[in-house]
Amino acid sequence: MVKAVKPFLMFQGQAEEAMNFYVSLFPDSRVIDITRYGPGEAGVEGSVRTASFFIRNLTIMCIDSAIQHDFTFTPAMSLFVDMSSEEELRSIAAALSAGGIVLMPLGDYGFSRLFTWVSDRYGVSWQLNLP
């Protein structure tokens, strides 16, 4: 029987920085746990071996990969967030898009009052929606 399904974000040295950034943006969010690579282990000592954090009603896992990869995140997989106010959406959109890419600028696309799709400075894609 399946116990849980969680998004899993694989970084290459920025997991803790990204996790702390995301938790700082959303009220009632927090880091749940973090374990680090120790001396002689596969990853860079002190980097994130495994971690999990909580945003709104979602637990997300992340790591700093011990293996370098030629791939990263793609906008085909994104975190979709229903926002409670226009001010909140605009504020979080500005923070997430700083140093990233705006894939769909803030606007009314017919399926919501206000929507934007951004890829943040870490490459993680976010769809922010005001229903």
C-alpha positions as a Markdown table, in Angstrom:
| # | Residue | x | y | z |
|---|---|---|---|---|
| 1 | Met | 0.0 | 0.0 | 0.0 |
| 2 | Val | 1.3 | 3.5 | -0.9 |
| 3 | Lys | 2.2 | 5.5 | 2.1 |
| 4 | Ala | 2.7 | 8.9 | 0.4 |
| 5 | Val | 3.5 | 10.7 | -2.8 |
| 6 | Lys | 5.8 | 13.8 | -2.6 |
| 7 | Pro | 7.5 | 16.0 | -5.2 |
| 8 | Phe | 11.2 | 15.5 | -5.2 |
| 9 | Leu | 13.6 | 18.2 | -6.2 |
| 10 | Met | 17.2 | 17.3 | -7.1 |
| 11 | Phe | 19.7 | 20.2 | -6.9 |
| 12 | Gln | 23.4 | 20.3 | -7.5 |
| 13 | Gly | 24.6 | 22.2 | -4.4 |
| 14 | Gln | 21.7 | 24.6 | -3.9 |
| 15 | Ala | 19.1 | 22.5 | -2.1 |
| 16 | Glu | 19.3 | 24.1 | 1.3 |
| 17 | Glu | 19.4 | 27.6 | -0.2 |
| 18 | Ala | 16.4 | 26.9 | -2.4 |
| 19 | Met | 14.5 | 25.2 | 0.4 |
| 20 | Asn | 15.0 | 28.1 | 2.8 |
| 21 | Phe | 14.0 | 30.6 | 0.1 |
| 22 | Tyr | 10.7 | 28.8 | -0.6 |
| 23 | Val | 9.9 | 28.5 | 3.0 |
| 24 | Ser | 10.5 | 32.2 | 3.5 |
| 25 | Leu | 7.9 | 33.1 | 0.8 |
| 26 | Phe | 4.9 | 31.1 | 2.0 |
| 27 | Pro | 3.2 | 31.7 | 5.4 |
| 28 | Asp | 3.0 | 28.6 | 7.7 |
| 29 | Ser | 5.9 | 26.9 | 5.9 |
| 30 | Arg | 8.8 | 25.2 | 7.5 |
| 31 | Val | 11.8 | 22.9 | 7.0 |
| 32 | Ile | 10.8 | 19.5 | 8.4 |
| 33 | Asp | 14.2 | 17.8 | 8.4 |
| 34 | Ile | 17.6 | 17.8 | 6.9 |
| 35 | Thr | 20.5 | 15.3 | 6.8 |
| 36 | Arg | 23.9 | 16.2 | 5.4 |
| 37 | Tyr | 26.6 | 14.2 | 3.8 |
| 38 | Gly | 29.4 | 13.4 | 6.2 |
| 39 | Pro | 33.1 | 12.8 | 5.7 |
| 40 | Gly | 33.9 | 10.2 | 3.2 |
| 41 | Glu | 30.3 | 9.9 | 1.9 |
| 42 | Ala | 29.4 | 10.2 | -1.8 |
| 43 | Gly | 28.3 | 13.9 | -1.7 |
| 44 | Val | 30.1 | 17.0 | -0.7 |
| 45 | Glu | 30.5 | 17.1 | 3.0 |
| 46 | Gly | 27.9 | 19.3 | 4.7 |
| 47 | Ser | 25.6 | 19.4 | 1.6 |
| 48 | Val | 22.0 | 18.1 | 1.7 |
| 49 | Arg | 21.8 | 14.3 | 1.6 |
| 50 | Thr | 18.0 | 14.4 | 2.1 |
| 51 | Ala | 15.7 | 17.1 | 3.3 |
| 52 | Ser | 12.0 | 17.8 | 3.4 |
| 53 | Phe | 10.0 | 21.0 | 3.8 |
| 54 | Phe | 6.4 | 21.9 | 4.1 |
| 55 | Ile | 4.6 | 24.6 | 2.0 |
| 56 | Arg | 0.9 | 25.2 | 2.4 |
| 57 | Asn | -0.4 | 21.6 | 2.4 |
| 58 | Leu | 2.4 | 19.9 | 0.6 |
| 59 | Thr | 5.6 | 18.2 | 1.8 |
| 60 | Ile | 8.4 | 18.5 | -0.7 |
| 61 | Met | 11.6 | 16.5 | -0.6 |
| 62 | Cys | 15.0 | 17.7 | -1.9 |
| 63 | Ile | 18.6 | 16.7 | -2.2 |
| 64 | Asp | 22.0 | 17.8 | -3.5 |
| 65 | Ser | 22.9 | 15.1 | -5.9 |
| 66 | Ala | 26.1 | 13.3 | -5.2 |
| 67 | Ile | 26.4 | 12.7 | -8.9 |
| 68 | Gln | 26.7 | 15.5 | -11.5 |
| 69 | His | 24.0 | 15.3 | -14.2 |
| 70 | Asp | 23.6 | 16.9 | -17.6 |
| 71 | Phe | 20.0 | 17.6 | -16.8 |
| 72 | Thr | 18.1 | 19.9 | -14.6 |
| 73 | Phe | 14.5 | 21.0 | -14.0 |
| 74 | Thr | 12.0 | 21.5 | -16.9 |
| 75 | Pro | 8.9 | 23.6 | -17.0 |
| 76 | Ala | 6.9 | 20.5 | -18.0 |
| 77 | Met | 6.9 | 19.7 | -14.2 |
| 78 | Ser | 5.8 | 22.7 | -12.1 |
| 79 | Leu | 4.3 | 23.5 | -8.7 |
| 80 | Phe | 0.8 | 24.9 | -9.1 |
| 81 | Val | -0.2 | 27.3 | -6.3 |
| 82 | Asp | -3.6 | 28.8 | -5.8 |
| 83 | Met | -3.1 | 32.1 | -4.1 |
| 84 | Ser | -5.5 | 33.9 | -1.8 |
| 85 | Ser | -5.0 | 37.5 | -2.9 |
| 86 | Glu | -3.7 | 39.5 | -5.8 |
| 87 | Glu | -1.1 | 41.2 | -3.5 |
| 88 | Glu | 0.2 | 37.8 | -2.3 |
| 89 | Leu | 0.4 | 36.5 | -5.9 |
| 90 | Arg | 2.3 | 39.6 | -7.1 |
| 91 | Ser | 4.7 | 39.5 | -4.2 |
| 92 | Ile | 5.6 | 35.8 | -4.5 |
| 93 | Ala | 5.7 | 36.1 | -8.3 |
| 94 | Ala | 8.2 | 38.9 | -8.1 |
| 95 | Ala | 10.4 | 37.0 | -5.6 |
| 96 | Leu | 10.3 | 33.7 | -7.6 |
| 97 | Ser | 11.0 | 35.4 | -10.9 |
| 98 | Ala | 14.0 | 37.5 | -9.6 |
| 99 | Gly | 17.0 | 35.9 | -11.3 |
| 100 | Gly | 14.7 | 33.4 | -13.1 |
| 101 | Ile | 12.5 | 33.4 | -16.2 |
| 102 | Val | 8.9 | 34.5 | -16.7 |
| 103 | Leu | 7.4 | 31.9 | -18.9 |
| 104 | Met | 3.9 | 33.5 | -18.9 |
| 105 | Pro | 3.6 | 37.1 | -17.6 |
| 106 | Leu | 1.0 | 38.1 | -15.0 |
| 107 | Gly | -2.3 | 38.3 | -16.8 |
| 108 | Asp | -5.9 | 37.1 | -17.2 |
| 109 | Tyr | -5.7 | 34.0 | -19.4 |
| 110 | Gly | -9.4 | 33.2 | -19.2 |
| 111 | Phe | -9.1 | 30.4 | -16.7 |
| 112 | Ser | -8.4 | 32.6 | -13.7 |
| 113 | Arg | -8.4 | 36.2 | -12.6 |
| 114 | Leu | -4.7 | 36.5 | -12.5 |
| 115 | Phe | -2.0 | 33.9 | -13.4 |
| 116 | Thr | 1.7 | 33.7 | -14.0 |
| 117 | Trp | 4.2 | 30.9 | -14.7 |
| 118 | Val | 7.8 | 31.4 | -13.7 |
| 119 | Ser | 11.0 | 29.4 | -13.5 |
| 120 | Asp | 12.9 | 30.6 | -10.5 |
| 121 | Arg | 16.7 | 31.1 | -10.1 |
| 122 | Tyr | 17.1 | 27.4 | -9.3 |
| 123 | Gly | 15.2 | 26.3 | -12.3 |
| 124 | Val | 12.1 | 25.1 | -10.5 |
| 125 | Ser | 8.8 | 26.1 | -12.3 |
| 126 | Trp | 5.9 | 27.6 | -10.5 |
| 127 | Gln | 2.4 | 28.3 | -11.7 |
| 128 | Leu | 0.8 | 31.0 | -9.5 |
| 129 | Asn | -3.0 | 31.3 | -9.8 |
| 130 | Leu | -5.7 | 33.6 | -8.4 |
| 131 | Pro | -8.9 | 31.6 | -9.0 |
